[in-house]
Amino acid sequence: VVAILSTGDELTAPGMPLAPGHIYDANAVSIAAMASECGAQPRLLGIARDTVDDLTTKIREGFNADMIVTSAGVSRGDFDVVKDVLAREGSIDFWTVRMKPGKPLAFGAFNTGDGRQVPHLGLPGNPVSAMVSFELFGRPAIFKMLGRSDWARRRVRAITRDEVVNVDGRRFYARCIVTKGEDGGYSASLTGPQGSGILTSMSAANGLTVIPEDQASARPGDEIEVMLLD
């Protein structure tokens, strides 16, 4: 059972009227779908506001789950309180990873008070960042907890049809569409603009490029590694 909690004063549940300055919570349903695809049972905890008290209350509602997944609240902003609550209610094993999208990611565990610890994965708030981070960290963790070892996605070499620019020395997982030619070789085309808030870049993709940290770009015609999602 994976308890899923979104955080942020700006969030509105899908289907509710959207007030000025608010955005719909896309992360909860996206992560729930991905957790279900892994074989887990997702349980939505709703939205926690940007206060320590509300976040603590919501997180404790997930203490009977096998894993707690939160989104947002783990970067350097003034209202990013997930790290504070995690430090008070449990422990942080690591925070931030050298990848794009998805740098502000946290992992630790909450102490339930009855001798148990519940693993916690703190995802970034931007929708694409949250989904890519869950794919790379949440999916293997769930498979491990289910006793499965077949979590690794298939990776292939593909010829990129678009320029892929890696600007800041992180491993870059651009969203792409992978096709197989008559000769058995693969090609990859970007799904369009790659902003971490553009959900269509993820929903249209069947693969992720794997551009190494020390590679500044890949030009059309270059061979790259691609992780297949489908």
TAGIJO-V852961 format. One record per helix or strand of 3 or more residues. SS is the DSSP state (h for helix, s for strand). FROM is the first residue (numbers start at 1). TO is the last residue. If there is no record, write none. Layout:
SS|FROM|TO  SS|FROM|TO
//
This chain:
s|2|7  h|27|37  s|42|48  h|52|60  s|67|71  h|82|89  s|90|95  s|106|111  s|117|123  h|127|145  s|155|160  s|175|180  s|186|190  h|200|203  s|207|211  s|223|228
//
